[in-house]
């Protein structure tokens, strides 16, 4: 007896692995290298291709295109893959591509993420758990998005950009610099407009934790000293605070992009 349900109009190719309790609605196409976790539901017109692994309880809506070739001009059919965690919500017209051998050879998405209509995850991205991408977000290749980050509708994220955990990217923002953990960026081009304090409170951080991060933020982007001197000042002020140290670690570890600054500040 079949442990999952497939509509008569859908195609599940030989070799695909479908978890128990999964429901595949009409006009879907599941490729031969796909692994689809137990309890998932594909509403209709969903296409999952390539070497794609999707965790249990995925909810995928019409016209989502998952696991196809990366949009990369050097791609020559290499066996790269897309890995999606458990309990992910993938709404209409979402596109997610596999990795490239020029990158990580894998695009990775954590558990409990939500991707709303028309959002795009490009090749070699790493998205940690509980990330939310609202309608029409464009995430270019090789980006990293930390846990609990929210990227609002219509935003564009430059390739190789890092979005820190618990960060908030405002609607229609054009982000070409790294966003610090807990940071909030707005505008085109995006600038730091403060901290995502509402997100911190929703995540359960207590008043002292929020106060310390706020003070560290003000010190870090003060114009009184150079940015490097500000880093040292914050380090001396909060040597044992784990959230502040995490923020400093993000800045010091660097990346391919400069970090976003507030409008009043000048890098230095």
N, C-alpha and C positions, 0 to 999 in steps of 0.2 A: 504494500500500500504506500502511495506517495506521501511523504511527510510535508510537502509544500504544495501550493496551489498555483497553477499557471493558466491564464486565460487562453482559450483556443487560438486567438489571433496572435499570440506572442511566440517568440522563438528563444529557446534556451539551447545553445549549442553544446554538443558533446564535449565533455571535459570540464564544464562549469560545475562549481560546487555551490549548492544552494542549501542554506540552513533550514532546519525544521521550523514549521510554522510560518514560513515566508509566504506572502501573497504577491503574485506578479500579475498586475492588471493587464488590460488590453493593449495590443500594439507595442509591446516592449521587445527589445533585442538584447540578449545577454551573451557575451562572447565566450569562447572556449577556455580562456585563462582567468575568468572571473571567479572570485570567491565572495559569496554574499552571505552574511551572518544570519543566524536564526532570528525569527520574529520580525524580519524586515517587511516593508510594504512598498511596492512600486505602484503608483496610482494608475498611470497609463503613459504610453509614448515615451518611455524612459529607455535610453541606450547606454549600456555599460560595456566598455570595450577594453582591450589590452590586458596587461598583467595588473589587475586591479583587485585589491582586497578591501572589503567593506565589513565593518564589525556588526554585531547584532543590533537589532531594533532600529535600523535605518528607516527613515521616512523620506521617500523620494517622489517628487511631484512631476507632472507632465513636462516633457520636452527637455528634461535635464540630460546633459551629455557628459558622461563620466569616463575618464580613463583613456581618451583618444590621444593620438600623437601630439607631442608638445608643439607649440607654435614657435619653432626654432629652425632657422634656415640651415643649420648644420645637422639636423636630425636625419639619420639614414636608416631608420628602422631598427635601431638597437633595442634590446630587451630591457627596457626600463619600466618603472612601475609607479603606481599610485596606491597609497595605503590610507584608509579612512577608519577612524576609531568607532567606538560604540555610540549608540543613541544620537546619531547626527540627523539633523533636519536639513533637507536639501530641497528648496522650493523650485518653482517653474523656471526653466531656461538657464539654470545654473550650469556653468562649464568648469570642469576640473581636468587638468592635463597631467600626464605622467612626467617623470623626470627626464634628464638628459645625461649623457656620459660626460658632457662638459661641466656638469654640476654634480649633484649628489646621486644621480641615477634614480632618484625617488622623490616624489612629492608626498609629504606626510601631513596628515590631519588628525588631531587628537580627539578624544572622547567629548561628547556632549556639545558639539559645535552646531551653530545655526547659520545657514546660508540662504538669504532671501533672494527674491526673484532677480534673475539676470546677473548675479554676482559671478566673478571669474577668479579662479585660482590657477595661476600659471605654473609652469614647470619648476621643479626643485624647491618649491616653497616648503617651509615648516610652520605649521599652525598648531599651537598648543591647545590644551583642552578649554572648553567653555568660551571659545571665541564666537562673537556674533558679527556677521557681515550683512549689512542691510542692502536694499535693492541697488543693483547696478554698480556695486563696488568693483573696481578693477585692480587686482593684485598682480603686479608684474613678477617676472621670474626671480628666483633666488631670495625672496623676501622671508623674513621670520616675524611671526606674530605671537606675542606672549599670551599666557593664559588670562582669561576674563577680559581681554581687550574687546572694544566695540568700535567698529568702523562704520560710520553712518553713510546714508545713501549718496550715490554718485561720486564717491571719493576715488581718486586715483593714486596708487602707491608706486613710486619709482622702483625699478629693479634694484636688488641688493639692500633694500631698506629694512631696518629693524624697528618693529613696533613693540615697545616694552609691555610687560604684563600690567593689567588693570589700566591701560591707557585708553583714551577716548579720542577718536578722530572725527571731527565735525563734518556734517554733510557738505558735499561738493568741494572738500579740501583737496588740494594737489600737494601731495607729500613727497618731497625729494630729500628729506633728511631724517635721521633716526629720531624716534620719539621715545623719550625717557620713560621708565616705569612710572605709573600713576599720572603721566603727563596728559594734558589736553591740548590738541592743536586744532587750529581753524584757518581757513582762508586759502587763497591761491596767490603766491605760494604759501604753504602752511607755516604758521609760526606758533610757538608755545603761548597759550593764553592763560595758563595756570595749571592746577592739578585737578584730576578727576575725583574730587572729594566725595561726590555723591556715590560714585562707583566704589570707593574705598569703604564708605559706610555700609553700602549694600553687601559688600563682601565680608563684613563683620570686623573690620579693623576698629580698635577702640580709640577713644578720644586722644589719649597720649600718643598713640602711633601716628594718628593723622596730624597732630600738632607738631611732632618732631619732623615729619616729612615736609610739612609746610615751611617750617623754619629752615630746614636744609635747602629747600627750593629757593627761598629768598636769598640765602647766603650764596648759593651756587651761581645765581644769575645776577648778583649785585655788580654794578659798574665801578665799585670802589677799587677793586683789585683786578688783576688779570684772571682769566678763567682758571688757569692752572693754580694760581694762588688761592682762588676760591675753593677749588677741590681740596687743597691741603687744609684750609680752614674748616671745612665741613668734616673732613676726616678727624681732625683734632677735637671738634665739638661733639661728635657722635661716634666714638670709636667702637662702641658695643651695640649700637642700635642696628638690628638686622635689616630693617627696611631701608634705612639710609645707606647702609653698607651695600645693599643690593643695588640701589640706585647708582652709587659711586662705581660699583663694579661694572655696571652696564656702560657708563660713560668711558671708563678707563679701558675697557676691553676693545672699544673701537669697532669699526666695521668699514665697509666700502664707502659709506656715506657719512658726511658730517651730521652732528645732531641738530635738531631744530632748536632755535633760541627764541626767547620772547622778543617782541619788536623793539623794546627799549634797550636790550642788551647788545653788546657787540662781542663776537668771538675774539678770544685772545689768550 
